[in-house]
Amino acid sequence: MPKFLVTRWHGMHHIAALAVLLILSAVLAWFELLAGLAGFVLTIGVGVYSFLAERAFRKDLKTYLGTLSYRVKKGGNDVISELPFGIILYNEERTVEWHNPYISQLLERESLIGVPLTEMFPTLQHAKDREGTVEAAVGSHMYQLIFRPKERILYVKNVTDLWQLSRKYEDEKLSLGVVMIDNLEEVTQGLDDHQRGTLLSKVTTEITEWAQKYKIYIKRLTSDRFLLITDHKTLRQLEQSRFDILDEVREMTGEQKIPVTLSIGFAAGAEHIIEIGQWAHSSLDIALGRGGDQAAVKVGSRQSFYGGKTNAVEKRTRVRARVVAHALRDLLKESHNVMIMGHKLPDMDAVGSAIGVLKAAQVLGKEAYIVLEGINPSIEKMMELIREDEKLSKRFILPEQALALMTPQTLAIVVDTHKASMVKEPKLLTLTDRIVVIDHHRRGEEFISNAILVYLEPYASSTCELVTELLQYIHERISLDVREATSLLAGITVDTKSFSNRTGARTFEAASFLRRCGADTVLIQRMMQEDLDEYVSKAEIIKHAQVVYDHVAIAVAERGKKNPQLLIAQSADTLLHMTDILASFVISERPDGLIGVSARSLGGMNVQVVMERLGGGGHLTNAAAQLEGTVEEVAAKLKVVLEQIESEEGLFE
């Protein structure tokens, strides 16, 4: 504070002091007139001096404050003009009312008053007017926009260096991958050592050149497995190329009876290197579980799949089936009882495989039950056959009864699905740590992770085929009665469309075993007979089919017409019989209020990928999804997905 503010400060205490002096002078004059007059004159002199001093003080103060205000205003203007960030005042219409010179330099225009913010920063077209920050690019620079909606002020800060540093940090994060040759043993069967070495050398050279092209460090782990080390930037480039190495290796070895295919698992975005390694191996397991010939990439919480356009190669040995059968036999022996579950709205494959597992448990002397609630049209005739056998029909129980029978030593066996959300009673899986999964579907992102035994083979035609093989190893001389054998064979027959689709040598071997056990094909034919009204309903759906991309049929049922899932699936199967149709999609309302989508193909299109983008899943040639909304909305979503896949990699192989 200036010195004169201290020395010349005047206030009410001065006035009070003058009043006291006047009173004292008057009292003094009462006793001594001359002394009182002298005191009175002196008091007036002090008052005049105080008045003049007060005027001088006010004048000096006014001058000082005026100078200070000028300095503050000038300093403020200089600071705002020279600030290293921009300030914009805008109105309610988000139009610029004032800005500092920084904004003019930023956009290389003298004045931007009256210009909308969205014109200056196009990113703001999708941003709401609320307090917070938004990043916007202008030319080669990145700016951070800080909003103050109440004051209608926008601060613009150049964060290019920080953004580039952050981007570089993200690009240089570690990514790990594992490449595996899916079917080396199957391809090289019958080849001599020289031919096998030449083929393996060609494949290895192709993989190595691909790694060098993208500057990936590659290390051979075994004869059919390689470790890849790279950064996140390169991983994004690989995803943009959709892992073209898959097609290159398959085409290069196309002259082989069975072309060589690769499976790739990649991972990035974890906090620790150990976790990235675990994710990479998990991604490879998922790629193999989905049939191989594809890449599975996990970045943080995102799981993506590339490739997968070919059918899974059937395994040529029964070693895995024997090992799994022995492990399952040990688990059954150690269990108190057994609960067997299929998926919601079970089909013949789910029920048939459950009956096969039930037989395995009974042979080992264990109490076993099949959890089933309600009978849908697809299994109605099969259940009529089962009801004829009282002992077998008593083994079907409701979910409430199963919950009451659960103990920590109960073995829960899930058949024909590997998704916890798809089983009839997910709560059962939380009541025991002893869970077995037997399935033939391509593995999806969701998986029963705490299973102690997983037998997932996407090459198999059906779960009934897998269970039939397991039965032959669980007991050397297992004996199936007619209904049990017929149920298993019915599951295989339905899933293979009467042995016309997705069948291999192992499929016919399993069917042959079941036929020897007494499976009745006439009963299966009766189970698969169609009702006349259902046939007419199916024809009504097919009538609305339209062909897109020359070979894809899409049929959308009428709004308000509810059809069971089985009828929707049968309609999609029927459409495949039409000339030049390579893939079919049928969309219809279901009795439960959801919109059902069934997808089928002859192998040229991976309909599993299409359905996964709609929230469903399945096989390369057989998939489905259930969505909310209307049939028109779902049809529009399907067409958008098909358009995306066509633009990315093409619909057909």
ABEGO torsion letter per residue (X at the ends): XBAAAAAABBBAAAAAAAAAAAAAAAAAAAABAAAAAAAAAAAAAAAAAAAAAAAAAAAAAAAAAAAAAAAAAAAAAAAAAABABBBBBBBAAGBBABBBAAAAAAAGBABABGBBAAAABAAAAABBBBBEBBBBBBEABBBBBBBBAAAGBBBBBBAAAAAAAAAAAAAABBBBBBBBBAAAAAAABGBBAAAAAAAAAAAAAAAAAAAAAAGBBBBBABAABBBBBBBAAAAAAAAAAGGAAAAAAAAAAAABABBBBBBBBBBBGBABAAAAAAAAAAAAAAAAAAGEGBBBBBBEABBBBBEGABBBBBBABAAAAAAAAAAAAAAAAABABBBBBBBBGBBAAAAAAAAAAAAAAAAAGBBBBBBBBEBBAAAAAAAAAAAABAAAAAABBBAAAAAAABBAABBBBBBGBABAAABABAAAAAABABBBBBBABBBBABBBAABABBBBBAABABAAAAAAAAAAAABABBBBBAAAAAAAAAAAAAAAGGGABGBBAAAAAAAAAAAAAGBBAAAAAAAABBBAAAAAAAAAAAAABBBBGGABBBBBBBBGBBBBAAAAAAAAAAAAABBGBABBBBBBBBAAGBBBBBBBBAGABBAAAAAAAAGBEEBAABBBBBBBEBAAAAAAAAAAAAAAAAAAAEABX
